[in-house]
Amino acid sequence: MHNSNLSDQELIQNYLKGDNASFETLVHRHKRKVYTSIVVMVKDNQLADDIFQDTFIKVIDKLHEKRYKEDGKFLGWVIRIAHNLVIDHFRKEKHFPMVRDTDEYNIFDRLDLLEESAQDAMEVKQSDKQLQDLIEELPYEQKEVLILRHYCQMSFKDIAKSTNVSINTALGRMRYALIHLRKLIEERELNFFD
């Protein structure tokens, strides 16, 4: 890519001045993480492709409307747009995706949910849909950190930067997300473990 050494903010400015190649560089730079975050939520590649395209159409619109603030959180902003489009899709459909456990995808392999000793004991006993539903019940900030950390494989430093919080806040949100999930699992007497 011809602008690959420029920051996101520089690429955005160039794009808004008419350099479409700068936007292509932005998409290329972030497409894997954005697409992964969508696939993880919808569990359907064709639907993920559609939402991915809609996400960047919305990004273009918002950039031209000057609705993006230059604060170094472009990736987090794009992922939030994608997340909102996923939620909108499922609200319209009035259902959430069925997640099937396959050799390619196992939600528990992707989520190191319950740390330390519980992590070793983790086995799937119930449908992945139950876990997906539980994750959907998390407060937005906790769900966001969980998705960015485990699905987008971002470091806590990058998560903190993209969500404009301290590293300690990002770590705290992750900790609370795990505690919240454990509590929901216990309350519903779900059996995800041996």
ZIHU-V971551 format. One record per backbone hydrogen bond with DSSP energy under -1.0 kcal/mol. NH is the residue of the N-H (numbers start at 1). CO is the residue of the C=O. If there is no record, write none. Layout:
# ZIHU-V971551
nh-><NH | NH>
co-><CO | CO>
This chain:
# ZIHU-V971551
nh-><4 | 6 | 11 | 12 | 13 | 14 | 15 | 16 | 17 | 18 | 19 | 20 | 22 | 24 | 25 | 26 | 27 | 28 | 29 | 30 | 31 | 34 | 35 | 36 | 37 | 38 | 39 | 40 | 42 | 43 | 48 | 49 | 50 | 51 | 52 | 53 | 54 | 55 | 56 | 57 | 58 | 59 | 60 | 61 | 62 | 63 | 64 | 65 | 66 | 67 | 71 | 77 | 78 | 79 | 80 | 81 | 82 | 83 | 84 | 85 | 86 | 87 | 88 | 89 | 90 | 91 | 92 | 93 | 94 | 95 | 102 | 109 | 110 | 111 | 113 | 121 | 123 | 130 | 132 | 133 | 134 | 135 | 136 | 138 | 143 | 144 | 145 | 146 | 147 | 148 | 149 | 150 | 151 | 152 | 154 | 159 | 160 | 161 | 162 | 163 | 165 | 170 | 171 | 172 | 173 | 174 | 175 | 176 | 177 | 178 | 179 | 180 | 181 | 182 | 183 | 184 | 185 | 186 | 187 | 188 | 189 | 190>
co-><1 | 3 | 7 | 8 | 9 | 10 | 11 | 12 | 13 | 15 | 14 | 18 | 19 | 20 | 21 | 22 | 23 | 24 | 25 | 26 | 27 | 30 | 31 | 32 | 33 | 34 | 35 | 36 | 38 | 39 | 44 | 45 | 46 | 47 | 48 | 49 | 50 | 51 | 52 | 53 | 54 | 55 | 56 | 57 | 58 | 59 | 60 | 61 | 63 | 62 | 69 | 73 | 74 | 75 | 76 | 77 | 78 | 79 | 80 | 81 | 82 | 83 | 84 | 85 | 86 | 87 | 88 | 89 | 90 | 90 | 105 | 106 | 106 | 107 | 111 | 117 | 192 | 127 | 128 | 129 | 130 | 131 | 132 | 135 | 139 | 140 | 141 | 142 | 143 | 144 | 145 | 146 | 147 | 147 | 148 | 155 | 156 | 157 | 158 | 159 | 160 | 166 | 167 | 168 | 169 | 170 | 171 | 172 | 173 | 174 | 175 | 176 | 177 | 178 | 179 | 180 | 181 | 182 | 183 | 184 | 186 | 185>
